[in-house]
Amino acid sequence: MSAFRDFDVTVHDTIVDEEARKMVMHASSTGTTALGPYNNDYTLILHMTEDGRKVEKFYEFVDSAYTVDYMPRLQDAIANQQKG
């Protein structure tokens, strides 16, 4: 993530269903970009292999309104920095 500096992820809650071989996590991230502070929330759903050692499927849900607003502005800021 070269656009991000000081990018950190905090896991707030984890739910594991061993029988179904699924795990759900609520997490948030913070970081710094050319625009300044970045913060987002995530829900992650992992489907594990039968032996539970590998992730078979992975779904990530983010705060889409924040992302749709932030990312184009970040791309513009990076492009402007590269122009000098």
Buried (B, 14 or more C-beta within 10 A) or exposed (E): EEBBEEEEEEEEEEEBEEEEBBBBBBBBBBBEBBBEEBEBEBBBBBEBEEEEEEEEEEEEEBBEEEEEEBBEEBEEBBEEEEEE
